[in-house]
Amino acid sequence: MAQLKITQVRSRIGTKQNHRETLRSLGLRRINDVVVKEDRPEIRGMAKTVRHLVSVEEVD
């Protein structure tokens, strides 16, 4: 199954509480943190919520 590589590229300081909680649930704590998650609709939805704070790449 395909996977997504999610990298936090911007700080969460000054963002909405919802966005901070989404980053935490993805496992991202600081700038340049990287997590690899399975490509599922739930994960894509979370990444879309914080798309201005992260970059997403598909990994095989």
N, C-alpha and C positions, 0 to 999 in steps of 0.2 A: 504494500500500500504506500502511496505517496506521503511525503512528510513536508511540513512547513518549517522553515528556519526563520524565527522571529527575533529581531534585534531591536532593542530600545535605542533610539537615536536622539531623543529629546527628553528633558527633565519633566518629572511629574509635578514639580512645584508650580502652584498657581492653577492647577487643573481642577476639574470637578471631582467630587468624591467618587462618583461612579467610575470615572476613568482611572483613578488611583486604585480602586478595588479591582478593576479589570486587569490592570498591569500586575497586581499582586497575585491574582488567580492564574495568570499566565506564567508566573514564576519569575517575573522581571523586577529587579530591585533598583538597579542603577543604570546609568547610561553605558552603552556598549555591552550590556548583558545579552547573552544569546541563549535561546531555548529551541529545541527541536520537538515539535508536536506532530501527532498524526493529523492528516488532512481530513478533518471532519467539519460538518456545518457549524457545530458549536464553537470550535476554535476559530473558524473563519469569521464568525459573527463577532467574537471578542476582538479579533485583530481589526475588523472593520470599525468597531467602536472607538478604538484608539489609533486609527490609521495615521493621525497627524503626529503621533509620538513614536511609532515603530516603522521598521521596514520588514517586508515579508518576501521570502524567496521560496520557491518550490525545490525540494531536494528529493532525489530518487533513492 
